[in-house]
C-alpha cells in the first residue's frame, strides 16, 4: 500500500509525534494512507494506541536503523 501523504517528525520526542500524527490524520480523507517517520521509541506504543482509538488502520510498522515508519490507512 503506497502512502499518499507523509509526516516527518524525526528528531521530535513525545508528545510531538503523536500530536502531529493526530493533526495530520484529521486533515485526510477516508482511504488516504499516511506515512509517519519518527525516531522516538515511545511512538512504538503511542501511535498504534492513537490509531486504534481514532478508528484508523495500522497497515505496517517498520523499524530500521533507529527509525520507525508507521503506515496508516485513514478510516471512513
Secondary structure, 3 states (H helix, E strand, C coil): CCCCEEEECCCCCCCHHHHHHHHHHHCCCCCCEEEEEECCCCHHHHHHHHHHHHCCEEEEEEEECCEEEEEEECCC
